[in-house]
Amino acid sequence: MEEIKCPNNENKMQIMAVQDAMDILNGKWKISIIASLCHHNKRRFSDILSDVNGISNKMLSKELKDLEINKLAKRTVLDTHPITVEYTLTEYGLSLQTIISQLANWGTEHRKVIIGE
Protein backbone atom coordinates (compact mmCIF):
# COMPACT_ATOMS: atom_id res chain seq x y z
CA MET A 1 0.00 0.00 0.00
CA GLU A 2 1.34 3.41 -0.95
CA GLU A 3 2.06 5.74 1.93
CA ILE A 4 0.25 9.05 1.74
CA LYS A 5 2.62 11.93 2.37
CA CYS A 6 1.12 15.00 3.98
CA PRO A 7 2.72 18.14 5.26
CA ASN A 8 3.02 17.89 9.05
CA ASN A 9 0.16 20.32 9.78
CA GLU A 10 -2.16 18.65 7.27
CA ASN A 11 -1.36 15.25 8.79
CA LYS A 12 -2.24 16.54 12.26
CA MET A 13 -5.51 17.98 10.95
CA GLN A 14 -6.43 14.64 9.35
CA ILE A 15 -5.68 12.78 12.56
CA MET A 16 -7.77 15.30 14.52
CA ALA A 17 -10.64 14.89 12.03
CA VAL A 18 -10.53 11.10 12.43
CA GLN A 19 -10.51 11.53 16.21
CA ASP A 20 -13.53 13.86 16.00
CA ALA A 21 -15.41 11.25 13.95
CA MET A 22 -14.44 8.46 16.35
CA ASP A 23 -15.57 10.55 19.33
CA ILE A 24 -19.06 10.71 17.77
CA LEU A 25 -19.17 7.09 16.55
CA ASN A 26 -17.38 5.57 19.56
CA GLY A 27 -18.52 2.53 21.44
CA LYS A 28 -19.61 -0.93 20.53
CA TRP A 29 -23.06 -0.13 19.14
CA LYS A 30 -23.35 3.19 17.28
CA ILE A 31 -22.08 2.02 13.91
CA SER A 32 -24.36 -1.04 14.03
CA ILE A 33 -27.34 1.18 14.88
CA ILE A 34 -26.47 3.54 12.02
CA ALA A 35 -26.10 0.53 9.70
CA SER A 36 -29.60 -0.64 10.69
CA LEU A 37 -30.99 2.79 9.93
CA CYS A 38 -29.04 2.95 6.64
CA HIS A 39 -30.61 -0.28 5.43
CA HIS A 40 -34.16 0.66 6.42
CA ASN A 41 -35.88 3.97 5.86
CA LYS A 42 -37.65 3.89 9.24
CA ARG A 43 -37.13 1.61 12.21
CA ARG A 44 -38.99 1.18 15.44
CA PHE A 45 -37.03 0.72 18.65
CA SER A 46 -37.83 -2.99 18.75
CA ASP A 47 -36.69 -3.40 15.12
CA ILE A 48 -33.31 -1.85 15.88
CA LEU A 49 -33.08 -3.96 19.03
CA SER A 50 -33.48 -7.13 16.97
CA ASP A 51 -31.06 -5.87 14.26
CA VAL A 52 -28.23 -5.17 16.70
CA ASN A 53 -27.29 -8.46 18.35
CA GLY A 54 -26.51 -8.26 22.06
CA ILE A 55 -27.55 -4.67 22.79
CA SER A 56 -29.78 -4.06 25.81
CA ASN A 57 -32.86 -1.83 25.86
CA LYS A 58 -31.10 0.64 28.14
CA MET A 59 -27.97 0.84 25.97
CA LEU A 60 -29.99 1.19 22.75
CA SER A 61 -31.96 4.03 24.31
CA LYS A 62 -28.74 5.77 25.38
CA GLU A 63 -27.06 5.33 22.00
CA LEU A 64 -30.12 6.59 20.09
CA LYS A 65 -30.19 9.69 22.32
CA ASP A 66 -26.50 10.27 21.58
CA LEU A 67 -27.16 9.95 17.84
CA GLU A 68 -30.03 12.45 18.16
CA ILE A 69 -27.83 14.92 20.07
CA ASN A 70 -25.25 14.69 17.30
CA LYS A 71 -27.94 15.24 14.64
CA LEU A 72 -27.41 11.84 13.02
CA ALA A 73 -30.78 10.29 13.92
CA LYS A 74 -34.29 11.63 14.34
CA ARG A 75 -36.94 10.31 16.71
CA THR A 76 -40.55 10.69 15.59
CA VAL A 77 -43.49 9.96 17.90
CA LEU A 78 -46.54 8.93 15.87
CA ASP A 79 -50.07 9.67 17.02
CA THR A 80 -51.18 6.04 17.28
CA HIS A 81 -52.62 3.93 20.05
CA PRO A 82 -50.41 2.64 21.54
CA ILE A 83 -47.89 5.35 20.70
CA THR A 84 -45.38 4.34 18.03
CA VAL A 85 -41.87 5.77 17.90
CA GLU A 86 -39.84 5.61 14.70
CA TYR A 87 -36.19 6.39 14.12
CA THR A 88 -34.65 7.58 10.88
CA LEU A 89 -31.32 9.00 9.87
CA THR A 90 -31.28 12.74 9.38
CA GLU A 91 -30.01 14.15 6.10
CA TYR A 92 -26.70 14.66 7.90
CA GLY A 93 -26.79 11.06 9.17
CA LEU A 94 -27.42 9.82 5.64
CA SER A 95 -24.00 11.22 4.72
CA LEU A 96 -22.60 8.15 6.54
CA GLN A 97 -24.24 5.66 4.14
CA THR A 98 -21.22 5.43 1.84
CA ILE A 99 -18.88 4.94 4.78
CA ILE A 100 -21.13 2.24 6.28
CA SER A 101 -21.32 0.48 2.92
CA GLN A 102 -17.54 0.61 2.51
CA LEU A 103 -17.07 -0.66 6.07
CA ALA A 104 -19.45 -3.57 5.36
CA ASN A 105 -17.53 -4.42 2.18
CA TRP A 106 -14.24 -4.32 4.07
CA GLY A 107 -15.72 -6.52 6.82
CA THR A 108 -16.84 -9.08 4.23
CA GLU A 109 -13.38 -9.16 2.67
CA HIS A 110 -11.68 -9.33 6.06
CA ARG A 111 -13.85 -12.30 7.03
CA LYS A 112 -12.72 -14.06 3.84
CA VAL A 113 -9.05 -13.33 4.62
CA ILE A 114 -9.27 -14.46 8.23
CA ILE A 115 -11.76 -17.33 8.05
CA GLY A 116 -11.51 -18.20 4.39
CA GLU A 117 -15.25 -17.95 3.76
ABEGO torsion letter per residue (X at the ends): XBBBBBBAAAAAAAAAAAAAAAAAABEAAAAAAAAAAAABABBBAAAAAAABBGBBAAAAAAAAAAAAAAGABBBBBBBBOBBBBBBBBBAAAAAAAAAAAAAAAAAAAAAAAAAGX
